[in-house]
Amino acid sequence: MSDPTSTPAPSTPEPARILLDTDIGTDVDDALALGVLLGSPEVRLLGCTTVYGDTVLRARLTRRLAGLAGHDVPVVAGAAATLTEREVFWPGHEGRAHEGLADERLREDVDAVGLLTATVAAAPGAVDVVAIGPLTNIAHAVRADPAFAANVRRLYVMGGRFDRPEPEHNFQSDPEAARIVFASGVRAVVCGLEATQRLRIAGRDIARITAAGGFGAALGDEIAAWCGFTGEDWSVPHDPLTVLTLVRPDLFGFRRGAVDVSVAGADPGTSVLRPDPDGPVEVAADFDAGAATEEIVARIIAAGAGG
């Protein structure tokens, strides 16, 4: 018989349900962010959509990396072109470190917008979306379903810069998409360039990641490809820091308000935070860069252990 006076064991919280929208394959930070998600027991990755440029190649690379970490993640190729029809930044090294990517099976029974809108509509207020590329797919979802913005629990965005009027790559690549997304009133957490540029992954941390099984070795190849392109021996983990605001929000301070994104003028894609205590957007601010870097690396290594 059970002891009626015993204290029940505390229940384990259900993992947060996540969709990832990514332009993986160019800057290695998207692949590292995938590692942080796969190495975080607090989340369950429901699926991925890819955006910007050769999205089929990006989708196949996502499948390959997730599989190396022991995860069978549904992946859908999304919008290749931006809403503003700006030229896609494509260095040409994408996917070259991996053989046989064409054998990776993608989900084809739904398009990216359908996956995004249907998944959050099936559980309103219970699914987070992490968007770490240009916001084209997210803008298409906002346009396709008027309830999409309200159905998303939180939209986590890597994009913008909020310490000075300077455009950042993701917003600059499709400023109209960014404008549509933030004008929708979606509840969002944003990690801007002024925050992410405080971190670097280099030397010892690259070696630790590369040693983390087949997944880590593949990330090592991605790091080498990106560093070969930039000519630098380190990477800025823009996207992993964004994921960290989801899995470890306690590490951050935030500024609240509403975000405006310019679509015209000399610097389209420039972002401004209008302070408002009731605003829908939180922008990551204060955090310990060393602690954040270690948390990122440890979670990537944990993902490698699952392969």
Disulfide bonds with the S-S distance in Angstrom:
none
